Amino acid sequence: MILFASLVFLLLLYSAACLGGGTLALRILTYRSDTALKYSAGTMLATAFVLGQGLLASLWLLLALVGWFSRPVVFGVVVILALSGVILAWRWIRGFARQAALIWRELRSDTWGWQSLAGLTILLCLAWITSIGRPLTVDASSFYMALPKVVAASHRLVPLPGYEAFTNLGLQGEMHYAALMSLQSPDAARMFAWPTILAGAVILLALGRRVGLGRRGQWIALAGLFTSSAVILLSGDGKVDLFAVPFGLAAYYWVLQVRNGPLRLALWLTGLFSGFAIVAKLSYLPVMAPGIVMLLVWQYWEDFRDPIKRKQTLVTVTTAGLQIFVGLLLAFTPHLIQNGILYHNPFSPFGSNTMGWAEQLWFGPETTRRIVLTYPLALTFGMYWAQYGDISPLVLAFLPLGLLLPRPRSFLASPLVAVTLAALVGLVVYAVFFPSVLAPRYFLVVLLLLILFPARAAEFVSRNDSKPRWLAAGVMGVTHIILVVVGLYFLVNVFYISNTYHYLKGNLSECERDSIYCDAMIAINRVAEPGDRVFLKSFPSYWLRPDLIQCMLPPSVVTLVGMRDADERWAYLYEQNVSFLLADKATHSAEIDALDLANPPGWLELKLLYSNEDETLMAFQIKWVDPPTQVSETCQQLNPPAWDIVSKK
Amino acid sequence: MLQPSSDDHSLSTSLWIKIALCAWMGAVVLLFIILFWPPCLWGLAQGLGIMDKLQLLQDWITPFFSAGYLS
């Protein structure tokens, strides 16, 4: 249980550091205007935490770019910010505790049905801790967790071997992983998605309150969030898509405060959160931009219609828009510096030849047409290739209840209508530009905003249904069924209770939990000398030692198939100073077959270090006996602790 | 100024509309259960004697909501 205690401690410490960074920034933004921070304690805590996340990741990024991302630096910054967080945000922490006690009292006075609904929702939220027992996804072990491992070990950021064209993306999630790995806890890194989604949940509920949701509506919205498989699947899988969500939600929340709250703070926060969201997930750019602009203009629409105020309003909105843009640019700056240094193009991938991700085609015309024509259904029940989850079925189930909602005094004055339309605009823009890429994680923020309208409708029905109260009973029954079915469904996919228990007890090793790739790479780690080169013919690399990842000959560098014969291919590997081969026939069969592993040339010996049962994954040590050529590259520690490839020519 | 509307409205709607909305909610839940039947409850489905029918329905409906890469 020491592992569990250290994991929880580190998560709390690191979360407090994020809170500290955000609180300090909020103090600066509201200098000489203390009234600006008089929001609900929960909202301010979540805002400060999420803002701190964005700022801290940016700081880590800049430190890593100059090679100062060492453990003492990371530890020092985390401890100082954590202490600041606890001291400066103590008022909010106490306020949040009082808020929680109030919610508890309210819940106790509600019916047993709502109590059990809230209980199941909380249970589903707590289940995220059991994702420690979940294996890493291939994407995570190939890039999202492998890059942070290298950054933590080398104290610097350079493109990950094999993913040189991919490291130009925003690294908001990855830099948090790197910091937690630097503090010796890859498990805490994986689990950092949990406090992240909790902050996102609080902001979603604050948005709900802003658009008119009562307590019951907030519980339904929370149930909608935690029964969305697109959210659940990002629990502890090592991917980073979730990190953009709280930023996006916070941007929508704060743009709605422009006319209600402190204007300057709201504009800065809208800009910063929009920027962080887009850095964290570039696909949010076309999805969020129209909605944020729309919500800003919407709030001034009444003034626009007044001919006397029109000119002044135009100036006000333009100035507000510019201030949001400055905030966005500020959040973007570390990312621009990253790409300026690593790729000599601050706007990469724009203007570079690595825009392939923007031209993705996942399905043919017929399937694409089917997806687009059945969008709400595809987003609820879809199991398309690489879709990776859906939105909660509660959204679709409660959507028609919206017909029963009372007509607002004016549609223009209804924040619920405004937010829902802003989300729909984002959804439509995505569907138009990327019709064949059905991936809810690419536009998750607008999907979560769409929970609010049905939640409001369900709440209204539950409060106002007249006898026979079938609709109120239906809302209660449907929510309960979905909570139970979703919870049970993910017991074997995401929430690994038994694995988590055994892993935390020390009875389950990392490799037993993760995959056979781990076994194969650990076998190489055991015998490899520091700076040895591995020829990686597989996508995952995470379990290799950090020096081996930095020194490896990645699969993308060379096409062995194009060479004359096996002798020439092996000679090339010798020139590259390769000492190990990891062969994954499931994904790289053509090139592995080209090496003719059964009949290698006489001037080398292959020693099998690992093989799975069906011999689709094998690890070899290569012993060069009398090679016909010279070594042209070595891997050396020119700037310890980092490793670099050095040409001998 | 964006202001949420209050909840002080009574909801009086016809029985048929209530039936239709309940049917819709039921249909969504049913479809969800068929498609995402929890693996740990297959034993229960067998015990209730609905496993074959459930499997059949799942096999029939799944193609409407799934497709492979580049299909």
Contacts between the chains, C-beta under 8 A, distances in Angstrom:
chain1	res1	chain2	res2	distance
A	210	B	4	7.4
A	211	B	4	5.8
A	212	B	4	2.7
A	212	B	5	6.3
A	214	B	7	6.6
A	256	B	2	6.7
A	259	B	1	5.7
A	259	B	2	7.2
A	260	B	1	7.4
A	260	B	2	7.6
A	298	B	2	7.2
A	299	B	1	7.3
A	299	B	2	6.0
A	302	B	1	7.5
A	361	B	70	7.3
A	362	B	69	6.4
A	362	B	70	7.1
A	363	B	67	5.8
A	363	B	69	7.7
A	363	B	70	6.5
A	363	B	71	6.2
A	364	B	70	6.2
A	364	B	71	6.1
A	367	B	67	4.5
A	367	B	71	5.5
A	370	B	67	7.8
A	374	B	64	8.0
A	377	B	65	7.0
A	378	B	65	6.6
A	380	B	28	7.6
A	380	B	32	7.6
A	381	B	31	6.3
A	381	B	32	6.8
A	381	B	35	5.5
A	381	B	65	4.6
A	382	B	65	5.1
A	382	B	66	7.2
A	383	B	35	7.5
A	383	B	62	6.7
A	383	B	65	5.6
A	383	B	66	4.2
A	384	B	65	7.5
A	384	B	66	5.7
A	384	B	67	5.4
A	385	B	66	8.0
A	385	B	67	6.4
A	385	B	68	5.3
A	385	B	69	4.5
A	385	B	71	7.7
A	386	B	69	7.4
A	393	B	28	5.5
A	393	B	29	7.0
A	393	B	32	4.5
A	396	B	28	5.2
A	397	B	24	7.2
A	397	B	25	4.7
A	397	B	28	4.1
A	397	B	29	6.5
A	398	B	25	7.3
A	400	B	21	5.8
A	400	B	24	5.5
A	401	B	21	6.3
A	404	B	11	5.9
A	404	B	13	6.1
A	404	B	21	7.9
A	406	B	5	6.4
A	406	B	9	4.3
A	408	B	5	4.7
A	409	B	5	6.6
A	413	B	1	6.8
A	413	B	2	6.1
A	413	B	3	6.0
A	414	B	2	7.0
A	414	B	4	7.1
A	414	B	5	6.5
A	415	B	2	4.0
A	415	B	3	7.1
A	415	B	4	5.7
A	416	B	4	6.5
A	418	B	2	5.9
A	459	B	7	7.9
A	460	B	7	6.4
A	460	B	9	7.8
A	460	B	11	7.2
A	461	B	11	6.6
A	463	B	7	6.0
A	464	B	7	7.2
A	464	B	9	6.2
A	464	B	10	5.7
A	464	B	11	3.8
A	465	B	11	5.5
A	466	B	10	6.6
A	466	B	11	6.0
A	466	B	12	5.5
A	468	B	15	7.8
A	468	B	18	7.5
A	470	B	18	5.1
A	470	B	19	7.7
A	470	B	22	5.4
A	471	B	11	7.9
A	471	B	18	5.6
A	471	B	21	6.0
A	471	B	22	6.7
A	474	B	21	7.2
A	474	B	22	4.8
A	474	B	25	4.9
A	474	B	26	7.7
A	475	B	25	7.7
A	478	B	25	4.9
A	478	B	26	7.9
A	478	B	28	7.6
A	478	B	29	5.4
A	481	B	29	5.5
A	481	B	33	7.5
A	482	B	29	6.7
A	482	B	32	6.9
A	485	B	32	6.8
A	485	B	33	5.9
A	485	B	36	6.5
A	485	B	38	6.2
A	486	B	36	7.6
A	488	B	38	3.5
A	488	B	40	5.7
A	488	B	41	6.2
A	489	B	36	5.1
A	489	B	37	7.7
A	489	B	38	4.4
A	489	B	39	7.4
A	491	B	38	6.9
A	491	B	39	7.9
A	491	B	40	5.7
A	492	B	39	5.2
A	492	B	40	6.6
